[in-house]
């Protein structure tokens, strides 16, 4: 299926989710994250959910990371350059929604991409080979290109894998894992 078709399909599927099911599914995803072999790492990049787009609520996963004393890093997007800057999440971090309703840190301690070891990725769809479809702006593809080659890439999805995503590009970075409410997909051995 083409990326544009998948975007439309999964935006529609998400729009049918009510708040209670989003919370239940997000909690399941956070609990399944505990099965991953990632917990010896130190720096974890995680997106803050856009509630209006009915994204996976990453608050539960944030609690897991903080409970394990991990260094949590959150992004701030620059729509003019198409790049993200990453800031350490601390008790003093001020978070505000930008004009696209993305919760972002206002400033703080900047963490360079090369320090990051695990990244949790937003997505609309993914396939059985670990390819993902995002919103189409390329922020995460550019971001991942600037990270270490061995960074662990973990998608979060309310829905199960598509058979195959057509129209892949060389800069599309495949996932190592994807967590859904029902299972963990492992692509790291391919």
DOMARLUM-471781 format. One record per residue (C-alpha): residue in one letter; x, y, z. Coordinates in steps of 0.1 Angstrom, whole numbers, plus 5000, padded with zeros to 4 digits. Layout:
<"A"; <X; Y; Z>>
...
//
This chain:
<"X"; <5000; 5000; 5000>>
<"X"; <5012; 5035; 4992>>
<"X"; <5022; 5058; 5021>>
<"X"; <4995; 5084; 5013>>
<"X"; <4968; 5056; 5014>>
<"X"; <4982; 5044; 5047>>
<"X"; <4983; 5078; 5062>>
<"X"; <4946; 5083; 5053>>
<"X"; <4936; 5048; 5066>>
<"X"; <4954; 5051; 5100>>
<"X"; <4943; 5087; 5106>>
<"X"; <4907; 5074; 5101>>
<"X"; <4913; 5044; 5124>>
<"X"; <4928; 5067; 5151>>
<"X"; <4899; 5091; 5149>>
<"X"; <4876; 5062; 5159>>
<"X"; <4894; 5057; 5192>>
<"X"; <4878; 5071; 5223>>
<"X"; <4898; 5085; 5252>>
<"X"; <4894; 5054; 5274>>
<"X"; <4907; 5030; 5247>>
<"X"; <4936; 5053; 5240>>
<"X"; <4946; 5053; 5277>>
<"X"; <4942; 5015; 5279>>
<"X"; <4961; 5008; 5248>>
<"X"; <4989; 5033; 5258>>
<"X"; <4993; 5016; 5292>>
<"X"; <4995; 4982; 5275>>
<"X"; <5022; 4995; 5252>>
<"X"; <5042; 5009; 5281>>
<"X"; <5040; 4975; 5299>>
<"X"; <5051; 4956; 5268>>
<"X"; <5081; 4980; 5266>>
<"X"; <5095; 4962; 5297>>
<"X"; <5100; 4931; 5276>>
<"X"; <5126; 4948; 5254>>
<"X"; <5164; 4943; 5259>>
<"X"; <5170; 4981; 5262>>
<"X"; <5171; 4988; 5299>>
<"X"; <5209; 4989; 5303>>
<"X"; <5210; 5020; 5282>>
<"X"; <5212; 5055; 5296>>
<"X"; <5198; 5081; 5271>>
<"X"; <5162; 5076; 5258>>
<"X"; <5146; 5099; 5233>>
<"X"; <5108; 5100; 5235>>
<"X"; <5081; 5121; 5217>>
<"X"; <5054; 5139; 5237>>
<"X"; <5020; 5129; 5224>>
<"X"; <4998; 5152; 5203>>
<"X"; <4964; 5145; 5220>>
<"X"; <4945; 5161; 5191>>
<"X"; <4960; 5135; 5167>>
<"X"; <4951; 5107; 5191>>
<"X"; <4987; 5095; 5193>>
<"X"; <4999; 5068; 5218>>
<"X"; <5000; 5085; 5252>>
<"X"; <5037; 5084; 5261>>
<"X"; <5031; 5095; 5296>>
<"X"; <5030; 5059; 5308>>
<"X"; <5063; 5051; 5291>>
<"X"; <5078; 5083; 5306>>
<"X"; <5068; 5070; 5341>>
<"X"; <5086; 5037; 5333>>
<"X"; <5117; 5055; 5321>>
<"X"; <5118; 5079; 5351>>
<"X"; <5111; 5050; 5375>>
<"X"; <5142; 5033; 5361>>
<"X"; <5163; 5065; 5365>>
<"X"; <5169; 5069; 5328>>
<"X"; <5180; 5102; 5311>>
<"X"; <5149; 5112; 5292>>
<"X"; <5153; 5134; 5262>>
<"X"; <5124; 5152; 5244>>
<"X"; <5124; 5170; 5210>>
<"X"; <5117; 5205; 5198>>
<"X"; <5109; 5208; 5161>>
<"X"; <5120; 5236; 5139>>
<"X"; <5096; 5237; 5109>>
<"X"; <5118; 5261; 5090>>
<"X"; <5148; 5238; 5089>>
<"X"; <5130; 5205; 5093>>
<"X"; <5153; 5195; 5122>>
<"X"; <5148; 5187; 5158>>
<"X"; <5167; 5198; 5189>>
<"X"; <5167; 5175; 5219>>
<"X"; <5165; 5186; 5255>>
<"X"; <5169; 5167; 5287>>
<"X"; <5136; 5164; 5306>>
<"X"; <5140; 5176; 5341>>
<"X"; <5118; 5188; 5369>>
<"X"; <5124; 5224; 5357>>
<"X"; <5115; 5218; 5320>>
<"X"; <5088; 5241; 5308>>
<"X"; <5066; 5224; 5282>>
<"X"; <5042; 5243; 5259>>
<"X"; <5023; 5233; 5228>>
<"X"; <5035; 5249; 5196>>
<"X"; <5012; 5261; 5168>>
<"X"; <5008; 5225; 5156>>
<"X"; <4997; 5213; 5191>>
<"X"; <5030; 5195; 5196>>
<"X"; <5041; 5196; 5233>>
<"X"; <5077; 5208; 5233>>
<"X"; <5103; 5220; 5258>>
<"X"; <5109; 5257; 5257>>
<"X"; <5146; 5254; 5265>>
<"X"; <5169; 5235; 5288>>
<"X"; <5200; 5213; 5286>>
<"X"; <5206; 5203; 5250>>
<"X"; <5216; 5167; 5244>>
<"X"; <5235; 5160; 5211>>
<"X"; <5222; 5132; 5189>>
<"X"; <5253; 5111; 5192>>
<"X"; <5246; 5105; 5230>>
<"X"; <5211; 5090; 5223>>
<"X"; <5209; 5052; 5226>>
<"X"; <5171; 5045; 5223>>
<"X"; <5145; 5064; 5204>>
<"X"; <5107; 5059; 5207>>
<"X"; <5091; 5069; 5174>>
<"X"; <5057; 5082; 5166>>
<"X"; <5041; 5066; 5135>>
<"X"; <5008; 5061; 5117>>
<"X"; <5016; 5027; 5103>>
<"X"; <5044; 5001; 5100>>
<"X"; <5049; 4969; 5081>>
<"X"; <5062; 4934; 5089>>
<"X"; <5097; 4944; 5077>>
<"X"; <5099; 4973; 5102>>
<"X"; <5093; 5002; 5078>>
<"X"; <5072; 5030; 5092>>
<"X"; <5049; 5057; 5079>>
<"X"; <5049; 5090; 5098>>
<"X"; <5032; 5122; 5090>>
<"X"; <5054; 5128; 5059>>
<"X"; <5074; 5158; 5071>>
<"X"; <5107; 5138; 5075>>
<"X"; <5117; 5151; 5109>>
<"X"; <5125; 5117; 5123>>
<"X"; <5143; 5105; 5091>>
<"X"; <5166; 5135; 5093>>
<"X"; <5170; 5131; 5130>>
<"X"; <5179; 5094; 5128>>
<"X"; <5204; 5101; 5100>>
<"X"; <5223; 5123; 5125>>
<"X"; <5223; 5096; 5152>>
<"X"; <5247; 5067; 5159>>
<"X"; <5242; 5037; 5135>>
<"X"; <5234; 5014; 5165>>
<"X"; <5206; 5036; 5180>>
<"X"; <5176; 5014; 5190>>
<"X"; <5146; 5025; 5170>>
<"X"; <5112; 5016; 5186>>
<"X"; <5079; 5024; 5171>>
<"X"; <5047; 5028; 5191>>
<"X"; <5014; 5018; 5174>>
<"X"; <4978; 5012; 5184>>
<"X"; <4975; 4989; 5154>>
<"X"; <4992; 4958; 5141>>
<"X"; <5016; 4956; 5111>>
<"X"; <5006; 4960; 5075>>
<"X"; <5020; 4933; 5052>>
<"X"; <5042; 4957; 5031>>
<"X"; <5047; 4994; 5026>>
<"X"; <5053; 5003; 4991>>
<"X"; <5073; 5034; 4980>>
<"X"; <5102; 5032; 5004>>
<"X"; <5131; 5056; 5001>>
<"X"; <5168; 5052; 5009>>
<"X"; <5166; 5076; 5039>>
<"X"; <5137; 5057; 5055>>
<"X"; <5152; 5042; 5086>>
<"X"; <5137; 5008; 5095>>
<"X"; <5126; 5001; 5131>>
<"X"; <5143; 4976; 5154>>
<"X"; <5111; 4970; 5173>>
<"X"; <5075; 4981; 5173>>
<"X"; <5052; 4979; 5203>>
<"X"; <5015; 4975; 5200>>
<"X"; <4989; 4968; 5227>>
<"X"; <4990; 4931; 5217>>
<"X"; <5026; 4923; 5210>>
<"X"; <5062; 4934; 5204>>
<"X"; <5075; 4931; 5168>>
<"X"; <5112; 4924; 5166>>
<"X"; <5129; 4935; 5134>>
<"X"; <5165; 4937; 5148>>
<"X"; <5174; 4902; 5137>>
<"X"; <5167; 4909; 5100>>
//
